Amino acid sequence: MDQPRRLVLASTSRYRKELLGRLGLAFETADPGVDEQALPGEAPADTALRLSVLKADSLRTLFADALIVGSDQVASCGGARLGKPGNHGNAVRQLRSLSGKTAQFDTAVSLLDARSGALQSRVVPCRVVFRALDDQRIETYLRREQPYDCAASAKSEGLGIALIARMETDDPTSLVGLPLIALCEMLERAGLPVLP
């Protein structure tokens, strides 16, 4: 009987690790060590797609026989990109700017078969409409959740769901950072079905 393919997540994100863990497959993680800066004039979805491919490809020689998962997310609102806030003050500014507005979260996933060179990639968009947020709600949320490592300070898998009026997406896990519906399809095509 053939041994199952080695699966590697090209990420140090605890959120992506937790998401991939939901599929019940054995996997390893490794730091892709790529520059995540956008190129001049690059659209958010294009940035996410390019970086997801780059992350997977960066581990190709290290894991020459593996299936490598790369993923990246770019959040934007009104033409401005919204990264990870890093601290309380930045998170307050981000959430004030998002109050009552719609943000776009473009999350890309790539699966590279390092053995054959076959690459599958997809961008899964998620539109998020935020509730009107006053300073007291923002402060309460930030004090309780501390989402300083989440794009746009929106930790939807936690208390951040209370900030959201609605979301539109084909895959709710895309908002957290790894579109599992798309990834399950890719793994199936690559010969590593989640439910064999």
VEXLUMTI-114253 format. One line per field, with one value per atom (N, C-alpha, C): atom name; residue number from 1; x, y, z; chain. Coordinates in Angstrom, 3 decimals. Example, Ala and Ser with C-alpha at 12.3 -4.5 7.8 and 13.67 -1.06 7.14 Angstrom:
BEGIN
atom: [N:CA:C:N:CA:C] $
n: [1:1:1:2:2:2] $
east: [13.190:12.300:13.200:12.850:13.670:12.900] $
north: [-5.690:-4.500:-3.300:-2.250:-1.060:0.030] $
up: [7.800:7.800:7.800:7.080:7.140:7.870] $
chain: [A:A:A:A:A:A] $
This chain:
BEGIN
atom: [N:CA:C:N:CA:C:N:CA:C:N:CA:C:N:CA:C:N:CA:C:N:CA:C:N:CA:C:N:CA:C:N:CA:C:N:CA:C:N:CA:C:N:CA:C:N:CA:C:N:CA:C:N:CA:C:N:CA:C:N:CA:C:N:CA:C:N:CA:C:N:CA:C:N:CA:C:N:CA:C:N:CA:C:N:CA:C:N:CA:C:N:CA:C:N:CA:C:N:CA:C:N:CA:C:N:CA:C:N:CA:C:N:CA:C:N:CA:C:N:CA:C:N:CA:C:N:CA:C:N:CA:C:N:CA:C:N:CA:C:N:CA:C:N:CA:C:N:CA:C:N:CA:C:N:CA:C:N:CA:C:N:CA:C:N:CA:C:N:CA:C:N:CA:C:N:CA:C:N:CA:C:N:CA:C:N:CA:C:N:CA:C:N:CA:C:N:CA:C:N:CA:C:N:CA:C:N:CA:C:N:CA:C:N:CA:C:N:CA:C:N:CA:C:N:CA:C:N:CA:C:N:CA:C:N:CA:C:N:CA:C:N:CA:C:N:CA:C:N:CA:C:N:CA:C:N:CA:C:N:CA:C:N:CA:C:N:CA:C:N:CA:C:N:CA:C:N:CA:C:N:CA:C:N:CA:C:N:CA:C:N:CA:C:N:CA:C:N:CA:C:N:CA:C:N:CA:C:N:CA:C:N:CA:C:N:CA:C:N:CA:C:N:CA:C:N:CA:C:N:CA:C:N:CA:C:N:CA:C:N:CA:C:N:CA:C:N:CA:C:N:CA:C:N:CA:C:N:CA:C:N:CA:C:N:CA:C:N:CA:C:N:CA:C:N:CA:C:N:CA:C:N:CA:C:N:CA:C:N:CA:C:N:CA:C:N:CA:C:N:CA:C:N:CA:C:N:CA:C:N:CA:C:N:CA:C:N:CA:C:N:CA:C:N:CA:C:N:CA:C:N:CA:C:N:CA:C:N:CA:C:N:CA:C:N:CA:C:N:CA:C:N:CA:C:N:CA:C:N:CA:C:N:CA:C:N:CA:C:N:CA:C:N:CA:C:N:CA:C:N:CA:C:N:CA:C:N:CA:C:N:CA:C:N:CA:C:N:CA:C:N:CA:C:N:CA:C:N:CA:C:N:CA:C:N:CA:C:N:CA:C:N:CA:C:N:CA:C:N:CA:C:N:CA:C:N:CA:C:N:CA:C:N:CA:C:N:CA:C:N:CA:C:N:CA:C:N:CA:C:N:CA:C:N:CA:C:N:CA:C:N:CA:C:N:CA:C:N:CA:C:N:CA:C:N:CA:C:N:CA:C:N:CA:C:N:CA:C:N:CA:C:N:CA:C:N:CA:C:N:CA:C:N:CA:C:N:CA:C:N:CA:C:N:CA:C:N:CA:C:N:CA:C:N:CA:C:N:CA:C:N:CA:C:N:CA:C:N:CA:C:N:CA:C:N:CA:C:N:CA:C:N:CA:C:N:CA:C:N:CA:C:N:CA:C:N:CA:C:N:CA:C:N:CA:C] $
n: [1:1:1:2:2:2:3:3:3:4:4:4:5:5:5:6:6:6:7:7:7:8:8:8:9:9:9:10:10:10:11:11:11:12:12:12:13:13:13:14:14:14:15:15:15:16:16:16:17:17:17:18:18:18:19:19:19:20:20:20:21:21:21:22:22:22:23:23:23:24:24:24:25:25:25:26:26:26:27:27:27:28:28:28:29:29:29:30:30:30:31:31:31:32:32:32:33:33:33:34:34:34:35:35:35:36:36:36:37:37:37:38:38:38:39:39:39:40:40:40:41:41:41:42:42:42:43:43:43:44:44:44:45:45:45:46:46:46:47:47:47:48:48:48:49:49:49:50:50:50:51:51:51:52:52:52:53:53:53:54:54:54:55:55:55:56:56:56:57:57:57:58:58:58:59:59:59:60:60:60:61:61:61:62:62:62:63:63:63:64:64:64:65:65:65:66:66:66:67:67:67:68:68:68:69:69:69:70:70:70:71:71:71:72:72:72:73:73:73:74:74:74:75:75:75:76:76:76:77:77:77:78:78:78:79:79:79:80:80:80:81:81:81:82:82:82:83:83:83:84:84:84:85:85:85:86:86:86:87:87:87:88:88:88:89:89:89:90:90:90:91:91:91:92:92:92:93:93:93:94:94:94:95:95:95:96:96:96:97:97:97:98:98:98:99:99:99:100:100:100:101:101:101:102:102:102:103:103:103:104:104:104:105:105:105:106:106:106:107:107:107:108:108:108:109:109:109:110:110:110:111:111:111:112:112:112:113:113:113:114:114:114:115:115:115:116:116:116:117:117:117:118:118:118:119:119:119:120:120:120:121:121:121:122:122:122:123:123:123:124:124:124:125:125:125:126:126:126:127:127:127:128:128:128:129:129:129:130:130:130:131:131:131:132:132:132:133:133:133:134:134:134:135:135:135:136:136:136:137:137:137:138:138:138:139:139:139:140:140:140:141:141:141:142:142:142:143:143:143:144:144:144:145:145:145:146:146:146:147:147:147:148:148:148:149:149:149:150:150:150:151:151:151:152:152:152:153:153:153:154:154:154:155:155:155:156:156:156:157:157:157:158:158:158:159:159:159:160:160:160:161:161:161:162:162:162:163:163:163:164:164:164:165:165:165:166:166:166:167:167:167:168:168:168:169:169:169:170:170:170:171:171:171:172:172:172:173:173:173:174:174:174:175:175:175:176:176:176:177:177:177:178:178:178:179:179:179:180:180:180:181:181:181:182:182:182:183:183:183:184:184:184:185:185:185:186:186:186:187:187:187:188:188:188:189:189:189:190:190:190:191:191:191:192:192:192:193:193:193:194:194:194:195:195:195:196:196:196] $
east: [0.844:0.000:0.874:0.518:1.297:1.195:2.310:2.318:1.602:0.838:0.201:1.251:0.908:1.833:2.097:3.312:3.692:3.010:2.422:1.721:2.411:2.707:3.428:2.649:2.464:1.847:2.958:3.043:4.081:3.616:3.623:3.115:3.533:3.669:3.877:2.631:1.552:0.317:-0.388:-0.679:-1.410:-2.833:-3.386:-4.752:-4.810:-3.846:-3.824:-3.521:-2.664:-2.351:-3.605:-4.373:-5.601:-6.607:-6.737:-7.682:-7.309:-6.050:-5.629:-5.804:-5.592:-5.773:-7.188:-8.160:-9.558:-9.792:-8.942:-9.141:-8.678:-7.971:-7.568:-6.439:-5.725:-4.586:-3.290:-2.342:-1.027:-0.316:0.265:1.004:2.094:3.024:4.110:3.955:4.619:4.641:6.089:6.273:7.603:7.432:8.376:8.360:8.802:7.920:8.308:9.320:9.369:10.371:10.334:9.135:9.042:8.703:9.094:8.760:7.296:6.473:5.037:4.573:5.500:5.123:4.409:3.406:2.714:3.620:3.443:4.153:3.421:4.119:3.459:2.291:1.133:-0.043:-0.733:-0.276:-0.836:-2.177:-3.187:-4.502:-4.415:-5.249:-5.191:-5.306:-6.243:-6.397:-5.153:-4.531:-3.313:-2.149:-2.074:-1.036:-1.208:-2.435:-2.706:-2.356:-2.732:-2.456:-0.953:-0.266:1.182:1.912:1.522:2.217:1.892:0.679:0.361:1.204:1.381:2.224:3.681:4.137:5.528:5.839:4.899:5.108:5.249:4.351:4.432:5.736:6.066:7.249:8.556:8.532:9.756:10.247:9.356:9.726:9.915:9.860:9.916:11.176:12.349:13.574:13.733:13.203:13.301:12.392:11.248:10.269:9.970:10.954:10.908:9.868:9.324:8.357:6.985:6.770:5.567:4.529:3.328:2.307:2.418:2.614:2.886:1.748:1.197:0.092:0.633:0.330:0.645:-0.647:-0.712:-1.918:-1.542:-2.344:-2.120:-3.447:-3.575:-4.800:-4.452:-5.214:-5.080:-6.456:-6.543:-7.791:-7.713:-8.845:-8.874:-10.255:-10.280:-11.537:-11.351:-12.197:-12.118:-10.784:-10.151:-8.868:-7.656:-7.865:-6.751:-6.595:-5.353:-5.083:-5.049:-5.526:-5.615:-4.812:-3.641:-2.798:-3.100:-2.199:-2.311:-1.956:-2.775:-2.529:-1.262:-0.931:0.302:0.193:-0.696:-0.852:-2.247:-2.541:-3.875:-4.257:-3.358:-3.659:-4.008:-3.231:-3.519:-4.847:-5.141:-6.402:-7.591:-7.484:-8.562:-8.784:-7.706:-7.835:-8.469:-8.036:-8.610:-10.106:-10.506:-11.916:-12.777:-12.257:-12.998:-13.213:-12.181:-12.291:-13.235:-13.460:-14.327:-15.777:-16.040:-17.382:-18.417:-19.408:-20.476:-20.074:-18.888:-18.379:-18.225:-17.915:-17.697:-16.220:-15.641:-14.241:-14.200:-13.154:-12.943:-11.721:-11.887:-10.785:-10.554:-9.438:-9.082:-8.084:-8.496:-7.641:-7.320:-6.048:-5.595:-5.037:-5.254:-4.654:-4.018:-2.839:-2.126:-1.679:-1.750:-1.241:-0.233:1.013:2.101:2.492:2.485:3.017:4.499:5.342:6.772:7.393:6.814:7.339:7.115:5.908:5.588:5.664:5.621:5.591:4.194:3.176:1.789:1.358:0.709:0.285:-1.198:-1.916:-3.318:-3.428:-4.163:-4.312:-5.711:-6.170:-7.473:-7.529:-8.241:-8.535:-10.002:-10.264:-11.625:-11.924:-12.758:-13.066:-14.130:-14.077:-15.097:-15.369:-16.610:-17.023:-17.623:-17.124:-17.573:-18.152:-19.419:-20.073:-19.998:-19.367:-19.204:-20.381:-20.727:-21.745:-21.186:-22.058:-21.605:-20.928:-19.699:-18.900:-18.552:-19.035:-18.633:-17.366:-16.748:-15.467:-15.571:-16.701:-16.844:-16.847:-17.573:-17.593:-16.209:-15.552:-14.206:-13.269:-13.288:-12.398:-12.719:-13.996:-14.389:-13.908:-14.138:-13.701:-12.193:-11.453:-9.991:-9.424:-10.014:-9.539:-9.755:-10.878:-11.192:-10.518:-10.380:-9.900:-8.423:-7.945:-6.561:-6.157:-6.861:-6.641:-5.539:-4.418:-3.383:-2.602:-2.837:-2.183:-3.192:-4.336:-5.388:-5.561:-5.645:-5.855:-7.112:-6.990:-8.094:-8.649:-7.914:-8.314:-9.596:-9.969:-11.259:-11.081:-11.149:-10.995:-12.381:-12.845:-14.230:-14.495:-13.468:-13.672:-13.776:-13.604:-13.752:-14.818:-14.568:-15.532:-15.739:-14.837:-14.972:-16.240:-16.861:-18.118:-19.179:-19.080:-20.045:-19.879:-18.766:-18.538:-19.167:-19.565:-19.958:-21.474:-21.975:-23.406:-23.721:-22.844:-23.011:-21.729:-21.643:-20.522:-21.020:-20.311:-20.672:-19.430:-19.515:-18.384:-18.852:-18.088:-18.353:-17.750:-16.905:-16.190:-15.863:-16.594:-16.353:-14.957:-14.276:-12.922:-11.928:-12.316:-11.421:-11.165:-12.173:-12.006:-10.987:-10.889:-9.926:-8.508:-8.386:-7.062:-6.660:-7.532:-7.212:-8.525:-8.823:-10.097:-10.129:-10.772:-10.733:-11.559:-12.650:-13.449:-12.605:-11.955:-11.082:-9.930:-9.337:-8.199:-8.600:-9.775:-10.237:-10.329:-10.843:-10.936:-9.546:-8.613:-7.246:-6.569:-6.728:-6.116:-6.675:-7.971:-8.605:-7.972:-7.817:-7.225:-5.769:-5.094:-3.684:-3.486:-4.586:-4.465:-4.393:-4.766:-4.785:-6.160:-7.168:-8.520:-8.647:-9.415:-9.646:-10.496:-11.468:-12.307:-12.118:-11.115:-10.836:-11.958] $
north: [-1.198:0.000:1.241:2.225:3.456:4.244:4.881:5.771:7.062:7.667:8.942:10.018:10.941:12.028:12.895:13.371:14.297:15.638:16.238:17.513:18.559:19.695:20.764:22.066:22.764:24.086:25.124:25.943:26.971:28.219:28.110:29.205:29.008:30.121:30.074:30.576:30.824:31.347:30.288:30.620:29.678:29.485:30.508:30.407:29.421:29.513:28.580:27.155:27.036:25.715:25.086:25.880:25.372:24.982:25.805:25.492:24.200:24.056:22.846:21.624:21.801:20.711:20.174:21.003:20.562:19.418:19.311:18.283:16.902:16.835:15.542:14.864:15.599:15.042:15.349:14.421:14.695:15.728:16.746:17.748:18.364:18.995:19.734:21.201:22.059:23.475:23.919:24.907:25.483:26.942:27.747:29.187:29.409:30.001:30.225:31.353:32.250:33.319:34.203:34.589:35.416:36.858:37.765:39.182:39.350:39.828:39.906:41.276:42.104:43.425:43.323:44.188:44.256:44.926:44.548:45.218:46.509:47.504:48.763:48.524:49.070:48.967:47.623:46.711:45.358:45.348:44.745:44.630:43.681:43.889:43.023:41.531:41.146:39.724:39.185:40.009:39.592:39.413:40.296:40.167:38.854:38.595:37.374:36.131:36.115:34.964:34.783:35.861:35.782:35.269:35.799:35.403:33.966:33.515:32.120:31.161:31.489:30.669:30.740:31.948:32.153:31.394:31.421:30.714:29.206:28.649:27.207:26.873:27.676:27.403:27.561:28.415:28.666:27.427:26.449:25.227:24.018:24.245:23.152:22.295:22.886:22.090:21.418:22.066:21.520:20.298:20.323:19.232:18.734:18.111:17.794:16.741:16.028:14.982:15.284:16.508:16.846:17.600:17.646:18.585:19.774:20.957:22.147:23.153:23.572:24.525:25.914:26.870:28.269:29.059:30.069:30.890:32.303:33.246:34.641:35.381:36.381:37.178:38.661:39.400:40.849:41.453:42.300:42.984:44.419:44.921:46.301:46.909:48.231:48.964:50.330:50.659:51.962:52.243:51.209:51.381:51.315:51.301:51.217:49.790:49.327:47.988:48.028:46.932:46.835:45.627:45.870:44.780:44.400:43.651:43.300:44.553:44.941:46.218:46.229:45.101:45.040:45.600:46.579:47.152:47.759:48.183:48.680:49.933:50.891:52.142:51.952:51.120:50.845:50.117:49.209:48.463:49.398:50.335:51.316:52.104:52.578:53.352:52.512:51.255:50.391:50.210:49.886:49.600:50.862:52.001:53.252:53.471:53.191:53.403:52.401:51.247:50.207:50.325:51.167:51.296:51.611:50.720:50.922:50.728:50.234:50.090:48.623:48.414:47.074:46.903:45.845:45.521:44.258:44.145:42.958:42.217:40.918:40.060:39.073:39.222:38.306:37.301:36.039:34.992:33.989:33.798:32.872:31.619:30.492:29.233:28.587:28.030:27.318:25.975:24.972:23.649:23.254:23.109:22.743:21.292:20.505:19.151:19.274:19.260:19.486:18.388:17.209:16.095:16.329:16.702:16.859:18.304:19.256:20.669:21.184:20.318:20.741:21.736:22.793:23.865:24.145:24.208:24.627:25.875:26.872:28.114:28.678:29.360:30.019:31.165:32.220:33.317:33.199:33.231:33.171:34.500:35.343:36.636:36.527:37.451:37.556:39.039:39.428:40.814:40.835:41.755:41.845:43.232:43.259:44.522:44.673:45.748:45.991:46.782:46.492:47.268:48.658:49.574:50.871:50.600:51.049:50.740:52.016:52.155:53.310:52.954:53.954:53.740:52.747:52.752:51.830:50.379:50.103:48.735:48.330:49.258:48.967:48.631:49.452:49.231:47.920:47.630:46.375:45.179:45.232:44.144:43.968:45.054:44.953:44.483:44.938:44.525:43.014:42.512:41.098:40.188:40.631:39.747:39.946:41.187:41.529:40.934:41.322:40.723:41.425:41.674:42.504:41.794:40.463:39.704:39.269:39.958:39.637:40.792:40.480:41.509:42.305:43.620:44.546:44.429:43.811:43.641:42.838:42.082:41.391:39.899:39.477:38.061:37.411:37.055:36.595:35.258:34.444:33.157:33.330:34.553:34.879:35.942:36.858:37.904:38.891:38.906:39.803:39.582:38.418:38.157:39.171:39.728:40.723:42.081:42.266:43.517:43.486:42.296:42.086:42.043:42.814:42.780:41.612:41.379:40.220:40.010:38.817:38.527:37.760:37.928:37.262:36.544:35.202:34.408:32.995:32.309:30.903:29.994:30.551:29.728:30.556:30.357:31.176:31.019:29.897:29.752:30.666:31.198:32.118:33.363:33.812:35.018:34.800:33.570:33.261:33.129:32.806:32.820:31.616:30.592:29.421:28.830:29.007:28.524:27.000:26.371:24.913:24.218:24.829:24.196:24.059:25.148:25.108:24.141:24.151:23.280:21.802:21.462:20.065:19.594:20.455:20.106:19.905:20.778:20.674:19.393:19.078:17.872:16.618:16.634:15.500:15.298:16.398:16.304:15.867:16.204:15.840:14.425:13.718:12.351:12.187:13.237:13.147:13.587:12.758:13.167:13.243:14.228:14.398:13.253:12.822:11.672:10.603:9.721:8.715:7.688] $
up: [0.000:0.000:0.000:-0.820:-0.897:0.400:0.766:1.910:1.526:2.456:2.124:1.880:1.010:0.691:1.910:2.017:3.075:2.781:3.787:3.641:4.490:3.884:4.573:4.424:5.522:5.524:5.566:4.527:4.440:5.191:6.503:7.334:8.775:9.488:10.931:11.660:10.927:11.509:12.340:13.580:14.438:13.931:13.274:12.746:11.582:10.678:9.549:10.030:11.007:11.553:12.165:12.912:13.522:12.451:11.412:10.334:9.616:9.221:8.526:9.430:10.714:11.670:11.697:11.335:11.316:10.329:9.317:8.293:8.743:9.864:10.406:9.655:8.835:8.101:8.851:8.794:9.380:8.509:9.139:8.374:9.225:8.530:9.170:8.810:9.569:9.223:9.045:8.189:7.981:7.600:8.012:7.723:6.277:5.455:4.064:3.898:4.871:4.847:3.611:3.146:1.950:2.307:1.438:1.574:1.181:2.118:1.874:1.400:0.964:0.469:-0.874:-1.056:-2.346:-3.368:-4.613:-5.697:-6.047:-6.586:-6.942:-7.899:-7.553:-8.407:-8.400:-7.552:-7.518:-6.778:-7.371:-6.738:-5.543:-4.504:-3.327:-3.634:-4.495:-4.828:-5.530:-6.373:-7.072:-6.100:-5.099:-4.073:-3.315:-2.877:-2.113:-2.930:-4.207:-5.057:-5.273:-5.598:-5.841:-4.598:-3.432:-2.200:-1.791:-2.051:-1.706:-2.540:-3.814:-4.693:-4.239:-3.946:-3.527:-2.234:-1.296:-0.030:-0.259:-1.060:-1.336:-2.066:-3.062:-3.877:-3.093:-2.065:-1.287:-0.548:-0.352:0.381:-0.529:-1.828:-2.807:-2.646:-2.511:-2.424:-1.054:-0.018:1.335:1.523:0.831:0.923:-0.492:-1.096:-2.533:-2.916:-1.938:-2.258:-1.665:-1.193:-0.432:-1.255:-0.703:-1.135:-0.194:-0.763:0.052:-0.107:1.026:1.053:1.360:0.499:0.743:0.783:1.629:1.704:2.103:1.627:2.000:1.938:2.786:2.826:2.775:1.971:1.918:2.164:3.175:3.502:2.999:2.521:2.028:2.235:2.290:2.431:1.805:0.839:0.204:-0.453:-0.977:-1.650:-0.741:0.569:1.528:2.026:2.089:2.618:4.132:4.725:6.178:6.631:7.158:7.613:9.048:9.631:11.045:11.846:12.821:13.502:14.349:14.974:15.758:17.160:17.372:18.709:18.872:20.084:20.434:19.646:19.586:18.907:17.437:16.756:15.340:15.185:16.107:16.038:16.224:17.139:17.339:16.054:15.448:14.201:13.088:12.965:11.940:12.139:13.355:13.602:13.476:13.866:13.635:12.142:11.349:9.898:9.241:9.882:9.327:9.791:10.768:11.324:10.241:10.105:9.133:7.683:7.442:6.068:5.679:4.397:3.867:3.520:4.020:3.719:2.877:2.096:1.263:1.798:2.027:2.442:1.305:0.612:-0.477:0.077:0.139:0.680:-0.415:-0.663:-1.693:-1.043:-1.711:-1.289:-2.512:-2.315:-3.377:-2.842:-3.716:-3.366:-4.434:-4.017:-4.919:-4.679:-5.728:-5.673:-6.017:-4.989:-5.209:-6.065:-6.045:-6.832:-8.327:-8.702:-10.130:-10.617:-9.693:-10.075:-10.344:-10.228:-10.472:-9.394:-9.838:-8.928:-9.127:-8.015:-8.022:-7.147:-7.620:-6.854:-7.033:-6.008:-6.089:-5.087:-5.440:-4.516:-4.122:-2.816:-2.305:-1.614:-2.223:-1.619:-0.529:0.402:1.444:1.675:1.449:1.735:3.134:3.965:5.352:5.596:6.005:6.348:7.865:8.307:9.742:10.295:11.522:12.232:12.526:12.910:13.426:14.772:14.912:16.100:16.848:18.064:18.865:19.647:20.237:20.911:22.070:22.782:23.907:23.424:22.336:21.804:21.298:20.638:20.133:21.284:22.332:23.474:24.196:24.377:25.037:24.226:22.934:22.054:22.110:21.961:21.926:23.261:24.350:25.675:25.864:25.385:25.587:24.567:23.325:22.265:21.912:21.967:21.602:20.250:19.183:17.859:17.069:17.709:17.095:16.001:15.876:14.801:13.737:13.691:12.714:11.732:10.458:9.444:9.765:9.721:9.978:11.401:12.304:13.710:13.862:12.827:12.816:13.041:14.281:14.614:14.632:13.448:13.288:13.967:14.173:14.837:16.348:16.815:18.224:18.403:19.310:19.637:18.489:17.533:16.379:15.587:15.740:15.031:15.446:16.647:17.127:16.438:15.733:15.002:13.614:13.185:11.790:11.636:10.660:10.348:9.425:8.454:7.564:6.768:6.186:5.307:4.095:2.990:1.744:1.229:1.203:0.743:0.416:-0.404:-0.691:0.370:1.239:2.206:3.449:4.559:5.753:6.341:6.076:6.613:5.888:4.735:4.031:4.866:5.620:6.433:7.544:8.030:9.092:8.528:7.209:6.606:5.782:5.701:4.876:4.357:3.070:2.529:2.427:3.393:3.478:2.402:1.959:0.907:-0.360:-0.749:-1.928:-1.713:-0.528:-0.258:-0.306:0.215:0.146:-1.306:-2.185:-3.606:-4.209:-3.845:-4.365:-3.889:-2.602:-2.048:-2.723:-2.986:-3.673:-5.043:-5.800:-7.141:-7.080:-5.973:-5.833:-5.289:-5.030:-4.570:-3.058:-2.318:-0.858:-0.366:-0.590:-0.167:1.342:1.809:3.240:3.776:2.971:3.321:2.261:2.427:1.398:1.285] $
chain: [A:A:A:A:A:A:A:A:A:A:A:A:A:A:A:A:A:A:A:A:A:A:A:A:A:A:A:A:A:A:A:A:A:A:A:A:A:A:A:A:A:A:A:A:A:A:A:A:A:A:A:A:A:A:A:A:A:A:A:A:A:A:A:A:A:A:A:A:A:A:A:A:A:A:A:A:A:A:A:A:A:A:A:A:A:A:A:A:A:A:A:A:A:A:A:A:A:A:A:A:A:A:A:A:A:A:A:A:A:A:A:A:A:A:A:A:A:A:A:A:A:A:A:A:A:A:A:A:A:A:A:A:A:A:A:A:A:A:A:A:A:A:A:A:A:A:A:A:A:A:A:A:A:A:A:A:A:A:A:A:A:A:A:A:A:A:A:A:A:A:A:A:A:A:A:A:A:A:A:A:A:A:A:A:A:A:A:A:A:A:A:A:A:A:A:A:A:A:A:A:A:A:A:A:A:A:A:A:A:A:A:A:A:A:A:A:A:A:A:A:A:A:A:A:A:A:A:A:A:A:A:A:A:A:A:A:A:A:A:A:A:A:A:A:A:A:A:A:A:A:A:A:A:A:A:A:A:A:A:A:A:A:A:A:A:A:A:A:A:A:A:A:A:A:A:A:A:A:A:A:A:A:A:A:A:A:A:A:A:A:A:A:A:A:A:A:A:A:A:A:A:A:A:A:A:A:A:A:A:A:A:A:A:A:A:A:A:A:A:A:A:A:A:A:A:A:A:A:A:A:A:A:A:A:A:A:A:A:A:A:A:A:A:A:A:A:A:A:A:A:A:A:A:A:A:A:A:A:A:A:A:A:A:A:A:A:A:A:A:A:A:A:A:A:A:A:A:A:A:A:A:A:A:A:A:A:A:A:A:A:A:A:A:A:A:A:A:A:A:A:A:A:A:A:A:A:A:A:A:A:A:A:A:A:A:A:A:A:A:A:A:A:A:A:A:A:A:A:A:A:A:A:A:A:A:A:A:A:A:A:A:A:A:A:A:A:A:A:A:A:A:A:A:A:A:A:A:A:A:A:A:A:A:A:A:A:A:A:A:A:A:A:A:A:A:A:A:A:A:A:A:A:A:A:A:A:A:A:A:A:A:A:A:A:A:A:A:A:A:A:A:A:A:A:A:A:A:A:A:A:A:A:A:A:A:A:A:A:A:A:A:A:A:A:A:A:A:A:A:A:A:A:A:A:A:A:A:A:A:A:A:A:A:A:A:A:A:A:A:A:A:A:A:A:A:A:A:A:A:A:A:A:A:A:A:A:A:A:A:A:A:A:A:A:A:A:A:A:A:A:A:A:A:A:A:A:A:A] $
